[in-house]
Amino acid sequence: MPHKTGKKLVLVGGGHAHMQTLAAIGNFVRRGHSVTVVAPSPYHYYSGMGPGMLGGTYQPEDIRFATQQQVEKLGGTFVLGRVTRIDPVAGEVELADGGRIPYDVVSCNAGSQVPTSLPITAAEGEGVPIFTVKPIERLWEARQQLLALAIEGPPKVAVIGGGPSAVEIAGNTWRLLREAGHQRPCIRIFAGRKLMGRASEEVRRRVNASLARRHIEVVEPGRVQEIHDGRVVIEGRNNNCKADFIFLAQGIRPAPIFADSGLPVGPDGGLLVNEYLHCPGKSQIFGGGDCIYFEPQPLDKVGVYAVRQNPVLRHNLLAALEGGELRTFAPGGDYLLIYNLGDDTGVLQKRWLIFGGRLAFRIKDYIDRRFMRRFQQHA
Ligand SMILES: Cc1cc2nc3c(=O)[nH]c(=O)nc-3n(C[C@H](O)[C@H](O)[C@H](O)COP(=O)(O)OP(=O)(O)OC[C@H]3O[C@@H](n4cnc5c(N)ncnc54)[C@H](O)[C@@H]3O)c2cc1C
């Protein structure tokens, strides 16, 4: 039944934490509310399968949700654009093109980005392609460029970063270059202090063994200081390494929208939210996924938490529109991690259970494809 006063819900980003809210747009609309989704692309790409798209295991359509199509089909409004600020006093979100959209309730799921603090300089005409691991959709462009480079000869690829995404990008670049005819691709990971430094010894051992078997070199310890004319310069070392293609995977930061708006933020710049995924003191602002800082306990920047936040966000947004009671978000216990190493193998970890090989990748592939099917069907 329609609610007595229809209100305006604005969703900033159609990411993983908004999946259930997007699927429920029809319900919001039937109750008399308007729903507007602002996103910089008509599609949302699933990061867990991004490295697999780079390597060629997946096509772009396998790993993306047709956000615009879904929103419009269910009766919402899709605005192609990038939110740069939220004005809680006026109750408006501001877009990069200067547009403003009024809201009664706004929910932020604008994700994260690779920080651009690393100094990168190039002499004129000396530009080497440099790709950050996010936005995920650009990994498809990276694939095309690498394939073109590989026709001329074996390119030297540098991956800057020491976490799981650096490992997955390096492993899948190896796959891509092998398929392009280079039997021994030249790939180096500049891992900072230590590769997979936050993982257990056993996971690290398995990942390193896989990389070593494929001659993917790991440079550690050594902090990358700058990239100059395609040369990766490491602090305190005289020699530097020339690369033909560079990936930046040195961690992620929440989107800068919130600090720029003067909203409460956590130490990482993410929108500060309480146990209701609600920004304290700002009664109409909610958020989920990588762009928030969860006040009760810091959460890892993994899709698992964004996915777990879905039902609470969907419920609380409707409750905020209609004056209902809010539900609390409980992050839950350990989660399953599976790394895609790019050669049809993976490493799986769930608490004490760790194993590697083809089965680990098959489990990841099954879970990821099932996740995609579940939410792609709404478009
Ligand atoms: C290479 C890689 C592999 C990963 N693999 C895994 C994995 O296997 N499992 C796992 O759990 N986690 C994985 N992660 C972590 C995972 O990416 C994040 O935790 C997850 O994407 C967070 O979801 P999100 O919806 O918050 O953000 P995102 O997935 O980044 O989505 C944010 C959305 O907001 C949109 N947006 C961005 N800026 C704006 C703006 N200004 N205005 C409006 N819209 C905007 C974007 O277009 C995007 O659609 C991986 C990360 C990377 C980089």
The ligand as an SDF file (V2000), in Angstrom:
LIG
                    3D

 53 58  0  0  0  0  0  0  0  0999 V2000
   41.2940   -6.5780   -7.9630 C   0  0  0  0  0  0  0  0  0  0  0  0
   40.4060   -6.7390   -6.7700 C   0  0  0  0  0  0  0  0  0  0  0  0
   39.8850   -7.9980   -6.4580 C   0  0  0  0  0  0  0  0  0  0  0  0
   39.0570   -8.1690   -5.3450 C   0  0  0  0  0  0  0  0  0  0  0  0
   38.5720   -9.4230   -5.0730 N   0  0  0  0  0  0  0  0  0  0  0  0
   37.7390   -9.5950   -4.0220 C   0  0  0  0  0  0  0  0  0  0  0  0
   37.1800  -10.8800   -3.7340 C   0  0  0  0  0  0  0  0  0  0  0  0
   37.4390  -11.8730   -4.4340 O   0  0  0  0  0  0  0  0  0  0  0  0
   36.3460  -10.9810   -2.6610 N   0  0  0  0  0  0  0  0  0  0  0  0
   36.0370   -9.9010   -1.8760 C   0  0  0  0  0  0  0  0  0  0  0  0
   35.2630  -10.0520   -0.9260 O   0  0  0  0  0  0  0  0  0  0  0  0
   36.5560   -8.6800   -2.1170 N   0  0  0  0  0  0  0  0  0  0  0  0
   37.3900   -8.4940   -3.1640 C   0  0  0  0  0  0  0  0  0  0  0  0
   37.9280   -7.2570   -3.4030 N   0  0  0  0  0  0  0  0  0  0  0  0
   37.5330   -6.1420   -2.5500 C   0  0  0  0  0  0  0  0  0  0  0  0
   36.2660   -5.5710   -3.1390 C   0  0  0  0  0  0  0  0  0  0  0  0
   36.5640   -4.9550   -4.3530 O   0  0  0  0  0  0  0  0  0  0  0  0
   35.5950   -4.4610   -2.3650 C   0  0  0  0  0  0  0  0  0  0  0  0
   35.5490   -4.7020   -1.0120 O   0  0  0  0  0  0  0  0  0  0  0  0
   34.1670   -4.3060   -2.9320 C   0  0  0  0  0  0  0  0  0  0  0  0
   34.2300   -3.9690   -4.2920 O   0  0  0  0  0  0  0  0  0  0  0  0
   33.4180   -3.2520   -2.1740 C   0  0  0  0  0  0  0  0  0  0  0  0
   32.1840   -3.0700   -2.7760 O   0  0  0  0  0  0  0  0  0  0  0  0
   31.5760   -1.6200   -2.9120 P   0  0  0  0  0  0  0  0  0  0  0  0
   30.2420   -1.8240   -3.5100 O   0  0  0  0  0  0  0  0  0  0  0  0
   31.6710   -0.9200   -1.6260 O   0  0  0  0  0  0  0  0  0  0  0  0
   32.5390   -0.8300   -3.8880 O   0  0  0  0  0  0  0  0  0  0  0  0
   32.7240   -0.9090   -5.4530 P   0  0  0  0  0  0  0  0  0  0  0  0
   32.7120   -2.3250   -5.9030 O   0  0  0  0  0  0  0  0  0  0  0  0
   33.9420   -0.1050   -5.7490 O   0  0  0  0  0  0  0  0  0  0  0  0
   31.4340   -0.2090   -6.0830 O   0  0  0  0  0  0  0  0  0  0  0  0
   31.2100    1.1530   -5.9470 C   0  0  0  0  0  0  0  0  0  0  0  0
   30.2880    1.6370   -7.0380 C   0  0  0  0  0  0  0  0  0  0  0  0
   30.1100    3.0320   -6.8700 O   0  0  0  0  0  0  0  0  0  0  0  0
   30.3100    3.7120   -8.0910 C   0  0  0  0  0  0  0  0  0  0  0  0
   30.8980    5.0150   -7.7980 N   0  0  0  0  0  0  0  0  0  0  0  0
   32.2050    5.2930   -7.5360 C   0  0  0  0  0  0  0  0  0  0  0  0
   32.3550    6.6080   -7.2950 N   0  0  0  0  0  0  0  0  0  0  0  0
   31.1500    7.1760   -7.4010 C   0  0  0  0  0  0  0  0  0  0  0  0
   30.6610    8.5090   -7.2740 C   0  0  0  0  0  0  0  0  0  0  0  0
   31.4840    9.5170   -6.9790 N   0  0  0  0  0  0  0  0  0  0  0  0
   29.3410    8.7420   -7.4580 N   0  0  0  0  0  0  0  0  0  0  0  0
   28.5010    7.7370   -7.7360 C   0  0  0  0  0  0  0  0  0  0  0  0
   28.9010    6.4580   -7.8650 N   0  0  0  0  0  0  0  0  0  0  0  0
   30.2050    6.1670   -7.7080 C   0  0  0  0  0  0  0  0  0  0  0  0
   31.2500    2.8180   -8.8970 C   0  0  0  0  0  0  0  0  0  0  0  0
   31.0620    3.0020  -10.2870 O   0  0  0  0  0  0  0  0  0  0  0  0
   30.8350    1.4290   -8.4420 C   0  0  0  0  0  0  0  0  0  0  0  0
   29.8350    0.9110   -9.2660 O   0  0  0  0  0  0  0  0  0  0  0  0
   38.7570   -7.0690   -4.5280 C   0  0  0  0  0  0  0  0  0  0  0  0
   39.2790   -5.7940   -4.8320 C   0  0  0  0  0  0  0  0  0  0  0  0
   40.0840   -5.6290   -5.9460 C   0  0  0  0  0  0  0  0  0  0  0  0
   40.6350   -4.2640   -6.2630 C   0  0  0  0  0  0  0  0  0  0  0  0
  1  2  1  0
  2  3  1  0
  2 52  2  0
  3  4  2  0
  4  5  1  0
  4 50  1  0
  5  6  2  0
  6  7  1  0
  6 13  1  0
  7  8  2  0
  7  9  1  0
  9 10  1  0
 10 11  2  0
 10 12  1  0
 12 13  2  0
 13 14  1  0
 14 15  1  0
 14 50  1  0
 15 16  1  0
 16 17  1  0
 16 18  1  0
 18 19  1  0
 18 20  1  0
 20 21  1  0
 20 22  1  0
 22 23  1  0
 23 24  1  0
 24 25  2  0
 24 26  1  0
 24 27  1  0
 27 28  1  0
 28 29  2  0
 28 30  1  0
 28 31  1  0
 31 32  1  0
 32 33  1  0
 33 34  1  0
 33 48  1  0
 34 35  1  0
 35 36  1  0
 35 46  1  0
 36 37  1  0
 36 45  1  0
 37 38  2  0
 38 39  1  0
 39 40  1  0
 39 45  2  0
 40 41  1  0
 40 42  2  0
 42 43  1  0
 43 44  2  0
 44 45  1  0
 46 47  1  0
 46 48  1  0
 48 49  1  0
 50 51  2  0
 51 52  1  0
 52 53  1  0
M  END
$$$$
